[in-house]
Amino acid sequence: MKTSLLYLTLLLTGLTTVQAEEWKQIVSLRGDWKFSLGDDASWASPSLSDDHWNSIRVPGSWENQGFEGYDGYAWYRVKVTIPERKSPRPLYLHLGYIDDASEVYLNGILIGKSGEFPPGFNSSFNNFQRYYIHPELLRSGQEQVIAIRVYDGALSGGISHGRIGIFELNDAPELNVNMAGRWKFTPGDSPDYRDELFDEGPWSSVWVPSAWETQGFRGYDGYGWYRIRFKVPEYLLDQPLVLLLGKIDDVDEAWVNGCFVGRTGRLGPGSDFYQEYRELRAYLMPPGTFTNGVNVLAVRVYDNLLNGGIYEGPIGLISLDRYRDWEKSQRTTSSPVEYLPANN
């Protein structure tokens, strides 16, 4: 079973393999971590004292390090110092492959998950774990604490193999307006949610990019709406821009100041879902789309199953010229610009 799933994953991910040169390692996390069998939600806390925990080598299955035959819950913890950087490029936490299901916490905040814990157990042992690090979550002038909750259902368990560390994405586009951060979100669906005058204040605050399952909406499949208010620098208002919404699971529609600006896929039950969740959302914004004041972006998403929402960047606005230059620098055979959705 695991062998068949691994083959299928390699077949699919081979279509979108990222070349190694696109990632610059900032901190290696290979080496000794703290480790404990069992399960306790307080173990995610950065203030927890884990001095009495076992040491374990990462990567490597726990069965090969003194815990042979153990199936169940366990936690990993490590403290790390991230050097000061002048680069605006985004940081990602790479955790290789974790057998079977996992939740990942940074300084006590859940930033990612893979697979499902019991009772609805689902293994994700063959999925490479990579999570965006929101700058707001980093503790200035302090060590950062990474805690990982793992459940192993059978055979080998733990952070088994792969690239482990904190990496900078070298080829990220240079955004004119970075919109990653806190957005408003609600499950459900209503045409009122696209209106620029709608008050989203009571909605939940979520991190974008990050799947909504990691932010209090575990197991939710269906419609969800995101909204954010933002300003555009005056010098950009008379330029064609590209709205980058990263990657969304599964399909979406976007609205700016109450006007439809683009979609990927077809929303709703009964729709055919292909590989939309792998596509970079890049929507062309003609001059005059934005006002010289507060603008409202509303994104309607439909998730068919598993993780949902705006799960990966880049998120923001970029001039069309700058976007074209970035696209040319990519070592791919297709041009994202060619697939900018029509604005009608």
C-alpha positions in Angstrom: 0.0 0.0 0.0 2.7 2.5 1.0 4.8 1.5 -2.0 1.9 2.2 -4.4 1.2 5.5 -2.8 4.9 6.5 -3.0 5.0 5.7 -6.7 1.9 7.8 -7.3 3.3 10.7 -5.4 6.6 10.6 -7.3 4.6 10.5 -10.6 2.6 13.5 -9.7 5.2 15.7 -8.0 7.7 15.0 -10.7 5.6 17.4 -12.9 6.3 20.3 -10.6 9.7 19.5 -9.1 11.5 22.6 -7.8 15.2 22.8 -8.7 17.5 22.8 -5.7 19.1 26.1 -6.7 15.8 27.9 -5.9 16.3 27.3 -2.2 19.0 28.7 0.0 19.6 27.1 3.3 19.6 29.6 6.2 19.6 27.1 9.1 20.2 23.3 9.1 17.9 21.4 11.4 19.6 18.1 10.9 20.9 16.8 14.2 19.7 16.2 17.7 16.2 17.2 18.7 14.3 16.6 22.0 11.8 13.7 21.8 9.0 12.3 24.0 6.5 9.5 23.6 2.9 10.4 24.4 0.6 13.3 23.7 0.0 16.6 25.5 -1.2 19.8 23.9 1.0 21.9 26.3 4.1 20.4 24.6 3.7 22.9 21.8 4.4 25.8 24.2 7.7 27.6 23.7 8.0 28.1 27.5 7.9 24.3 28.1 11.1 22.9 29.8 12.1 19.8 27.7 15.4 19.2 29.4 14.4 15.8 30.7 13.2 14.6 27.3 15.1 12.0 25.2 17.5 13.1 22.4 16.8 11.8 18.9 18.5 12.2 15.6 16.6 14.0 12.9 16.0 12.8 10.2 15.6 9.1 11.1 12.7 6.8 12.2 12.3 6.4 15.9 12.2 2.6 15.6 15.9 2.8 14.7 16.8 4.9 17.7 15.6 2.9 20.7 11.8 2.9 20.2 11.4 -0.2 18.2 7.8 -1.4 17.6 6.2 1.8 19.0 3.1 3.0 17.2 1.2 6.0 18.5 1.8 9.6 19.5 5.1 11.3 20.0 6.5 14.9 20.0 9.7 16.5 18.7 11.1 19.9 19.8 14.0 22.0 18.8 15.2 25.5 19.5 16.8 27.5 16.7 18.3 30.9 16.1 17.7 32.5 12.8 20.4 34.9 11.7 19.4 38.5 10.9 18.8 39.0 7.2 18.4 42.0 4.9 16.8 39.9 2.2 13.0 40.3 1.8 12.7 36.8 0.4 10.3 34.5 2.2 11.4 31.8 4.6 10.1 28.2 4.7 10.4 25.4 7.2 11.4 22.2 5.4 10.7 19.0 7.4 11.2 16.3 4.8 8.9 13.3 5.2 7.0 12.5 8.4 5.4 9.1 9.0 2.4 9.2 9.4 0.4 12.3 10.4 1.7 15.5 11.9 1.0 19.0 13.2 3.8 21.6 13.2 4.0 24.5 15.7 6.3 27.6 15.6 6.5 29.4 18.9 3.3 27.7 20.0 1.3 28.6 16.9 0.1 25.9 14.6 1.5 26.6 11.1 0.9 23.4 9.2 -0.5 19.9 9.3 -0.4 16.8 7.2 -2.5 13.6 7.3 -5.2 13.0 9.8 -5.0 11.9 13.4 -7.3 9.2 14.8 -10.2 8.5 14.8 -10.2 9.6 11.1 -6.6 8.4 10.6 -5.0 9.1 7.3 -1.3 8.7 6.5 0.7 11.4 4.7 4.1 9.6 5.0 4.9 10.3 1.3 4.2 14.0 1.3 7.2 16.4 1.6 6.5 18.8 4.5 7.2 22.5 3.7 5.5 25.5 5.5 5.7 29.2 5.1 7.1 31.1 8.0 5.1 34.3 8.7 7.6 37.0 9.9 5.1 38.1 12.6 5.4 34.7 14.3 9.1 35.0 14.9 10.3 36.1 18.3 12.6 39.1 17.9 16.0 38.6 19.5 15.1 35.2 20.9 15.4 31.5 20.0 12.5 30.1 17.9 10.9 26.9 19.2 9.6 24.3 16.7 7.4 21.6 18.1 6.0 18.7 16.0 3.2 16.4 17.0 3.4 13.0 15.2 1.1 10.0 15.1 2.4 6.7 13.6 -0.1 4.1 12.7 2.2 1.2 11.7 5.7 0.3 10.7 8.3 3.1 10.8 7.4 6.4 12.5 8.7 9.9 12.9 10.6 12.5 10.8 12.0 9.8 8.6 14.1 11.4 5.8 14.5 14.3 3.5 15.8 17.9 3.6 15.4 19.4 7.1 16.0 23.1 7.8 14.9 26.7 7.3 15.3 27.8 3.7 15.0 31.1 1.8 13.1 31.0 -1.5 15.6 32.5 -3.9 13.3 32.9 -6.9 10.3 34.5 -5.2 9.0 37.5 -7.1 9.7 41.0 -5.8 6.2 42.2 -4.9 5.3 45.8 -5.0 2.6 45.2 -2.3 3.1 42.2 0.0 -0.3 41.0 1.2 0.7 37.9 3.2 -0.3 38.1 6.8 -3.6 38.4 8.7 -6.8 38.2 6.7 -10.5 37.7 7.6 -12.1 34.4 6.9 -15.5 32.7 7.2 -16.9 29.3 6.1 -20.1 29.4 4.1 -21.2 31.3 1.1 -23.2 34.5 0.4 -23.1 37.0 -2.5 -23.0 39.7 0.1 -19.4 38.7 1.0 -18.1 40.2 -2.3 -19.5 43.7 -1.6 -16.9 46.3 -0.7 -19.2 47.8 2.0 -19.7 44.4 3.7 -18.4 44.4 7.3 -16.1 41.3 7.8 -15.1 42.5 11.3 -16.8 39.6 13.2 -15.1 37.0 11.0 -12.2 34.9 12.2 -8.6 36.2 11.7 -6.4 33.7 9.8 -2.9 33.6 8.3 -2.5 33.8 4.6 -1.0 31.7 3.2 -1.9 28.7 5.3 -4.6 26.1 4.9 -7.7 26.8 6.9 -7.6 23.3 8.5 -4.6 24.5 10.5 -6.5 27.6 11.8 -9.6 26.2 13.6 -11.5 24.7 10.6 -10.3 21.2 10.7 -12.1 18.8 8.4 -14.2 21.6 6.8 -14.9 21.1 3.1 -17.0 23.5 1.1 -17.2 27.2 0.5 -15.1 29.7 2.4 -14.5 33.5 1.9 -11.4 35.6 2.6 -11.3 39.4 2.8 -8.6 41.9 3.3 -8.4 45.7 3.2 -5.3 47.4 1.8 -3.8 50.4 0.1 -2.0 50.6 -3.2 0.8 53.2 -3.6 -0.2 56.1 -5.8 2.6 55.5 -8.3 1.0 52.0 -9.1 -2.5 53.2 -9.7 -2.0 54.0 -13.4 0.0 50.8 -14.2 -1.2 47.3 -15.2 -0.7 45.1 -12.2 -0.8 41.3 -11.5 -2.7 40.1 -8.4 -0.8 37.0 -7.1 -2.9 34.8 -4.8 -0.4 31.9 -4.6 -1.9 28.5 -4.7 -5.4 27.7 -3.6 -7.0 24.4 -2.7 -9.2 23.8 -4.7 -10.8 26.5 -6.9 -11.5 30.3 -6.5 -13.0 33.5 -7.6 -11.6 36.9 -6.8 -13.3 40.3 -6.4 -11.8 43.8 -6.0 -14.0 46.6 -4.6 -17.0 44.5 -5.5 -16.0 43.8 -9.1 -15.1 40.4 -10.4 -11.4 40.1 -11.5 -10.7 36.4 -12.1 -11.3 32.8 -11.3 -9.5 29.4 -11.5 -11.6 26.3 -11.9 -15.4 25.9 -11.5 -16.9 26.3 -8.1 -19.4 24.2 -6.4 -20.5 20.5 -5.7 -20.5 18.3 -8.8 -17.6 20.3 -10.4 -14.8 18.4 -12.0 -11.5 19.0 -10.1 -8.2 18.4 -11.8 -5.0 20.0 -10.7 -6.2 23.5 -10.0 -4.7 23.4 -6.5 -1.2 23.2 -8.1 -1.8 26.4 -10.2 -0.3 29.8 -9.3 -3.1 32.3 -9.3 -2.0 35.4 -11.3 -4.9 37.8 -12.2 -4.3 40.8 -14.5 -5.4 44.1 -13.0 -5.8 46.9 -15.6 -5.0 50.5 -14.7 -7.8 52.0 -12.6 -8.7 48.8 -10.8 -7.6 50.2 -7.5 -8.5 53.4 -5.8 -6.3 55.9 -4.0 -7.6 54.8 -0.7 -8.6 51.6 1.1 -9.3 48.8 -1.3 -11.2 45.5 -0.6 -10.1 42.1 -1.9 -12.6 39.2 -1.5 -11.7 35.7 -2.5 -14.3 32.9 -2.7 -12.9 29.4 -2.4 -14.4 26.0 -2.7 -12.5 23.0 -1.2 -13.5 19.6 -2.4 -11.7 17.5 0.2 -8.6 17.4 2.5 -6.8 20.7 3.0 -8.5 23.9 1.7 -7.8 27.6 1.2 -5.0 29.9 0.2 -2.2 27.6 1.3 1.0 28.8 -0.4 2.4 32.2 -1.6 3.3 34.5 -3.1 0.5 36.8 -2.1 0.3 40.4 -3.2 0.6 42.9 -6.1 3.3 43.1 -8.7 3.7 45.4 -11.7 3.1 43.6 -15.0 6.6 44.4 -16.2 8.2 43.1 -13.1 6.1 40.0 -13.2 7.1 39.3 -16.8 10.8 39.7 -15.9 10.3 37.2 -13.0 8.5 34.8 -15.2 11.3 34.9 -17.7 13.8 34.0 -15.0 11.9 30.8 -14.2 13.3 27.5 -15.5 9.9 26.2 -16.7 8.5 25.5 -20.1 5.2 27.3 -19.7 4.5 31.0 -19.0 2.1 31.9 -16.2 1.4 35.2 -17.9 -0.1 33.3 -20.9 -2.7 31.9 -18.5 -3.8 35.1 -16.8 -7.6 34.8 -16.6 -9.8 37.2 -18.5 -11.3 40.0 -16.5 -14.8 39.5 -17.7 
